[in-house]
Amino acid sequence: MPVSSSFRTFVVDQLSRVVPHLRARAMFGGVGIYAGDLFFALIADDSLYFKVNDSNRPDFERLAMKPFQPYGEGGEIMQYYQVPADLLEDPETLQPWAEKAIAVAAKKKRKGKRDRD
């Protein structure tokens, strides 16, 4: 899951224009992307992936985007889908996609807290 420094810098720059309190953290050879304490995206193999659930997955599937499969084809499918490259070029178009992914992360976090109570 190598990530080039130039791609990481580009993604962080673009997302920081539309996501408050953005931070990036190296993890398992890739990069985790956070909005505050919400883990909503990741970078792997110079591709950006946003967190999905049933509310936003159809947006990605409609554009034939693929899920993140860290162990290759046929391996486990994680709840992150590849962001279309053209969205990264346009912060105004990228913003609603990022906001939906952050909302998915927030919902998952709230659910996790209820499960622990």
N, C-alpha and C positions, 0 to 999 in steps of 0.2 A: 504494500500500500504506500509506496513512496510518494511524497508530495514535493514538487519543486518549490524553492523559496519564491520564485517569481509568481507562480500560480497562487500560492498562499497569500502573498502580498496583494495581488490583484483582487482576490475574493474578499479579503478582509477590508480592503479599501472600498470596494463596491457595497458590501453589506453595511459597513459603518455609516454610510450615507443614509441608510433607511432603518437601521436597527439601533435603538438606544442601548447603551451599556454593553456594547459588543466586545467580546474577548475571544481569543483563540488559544488553544492549548494542545501541545503535542500529546498524542496518545496512540500507542500500538502501531507506530509507523505512519499514522495519519494525523489529522488535526480535528479536534473537537471544537465546535463553534457554539458559543453561549450568548444569550441575551440576558444579562444579569446572571442569575443562577440556573437559567433554563437551557438545557442542552437541546438545541433544535436543529442542528446541522452538523455535517462532517465532511471532511475532504479526504479522499483516498484516490490514489492513482491519477492525480490531477483532474478529478471530477468532484463537483459539489453535489451533496445529497441533502435533501430536507426531510425532516420527520413527517410521517404520514399516519393517518388513520382513515376510517371510512369517509370522513368529511372532506378530505383533500386528495386522497389517492386517485379518484377519477380524473382530476386535472392532469396528473402525470400520465396516466394510462391513455388518455385521449391523445396525447402527443407521442405515444409509444416509448415513453421513458422507462428505464429499467430499474428494478429494485437493487439495493446494495446487497451484494452477496460476497462477504469477505473471504469465503473459502472456494470461490469460483462457481461456475455453472453447475447446477445440481446440488449445491451446498445450501446451507441455511440462508433463508431470505430474512433480512432485517427490515424493520419498519421505517426505512429511509428510501427515497427515490431520487434518482439523478435529476438535477435541475437542468432544463434546456439551456444550452450555451448562450443563445441569443438573449435570454433574460438577464444574464450577467452584464451584458453591454448597456442595459437600460435600467438605471435604478428606479425610475418611476414604475416600470412594469414589474420589476423584481420585488418591490415593496409588498404588494398584497400576498404574493407567494410566501415571502418570509414571515409576514404576520400570521398567516394560516399555520405555518409550521411551528411558530412560537405558541400559538393557541393550543395546538396539539400537545406540545411539550408541557404546557401549563395544566392542561386537563389530566394528562398522565400523572403529573406530580401531585395534583390534588387527590386523585384516585389512590395513589400510593400511600398518601398520608392517612386516608380513611381506613385503608386496609391494615395499617399498623396500630390504629387506635383500638 
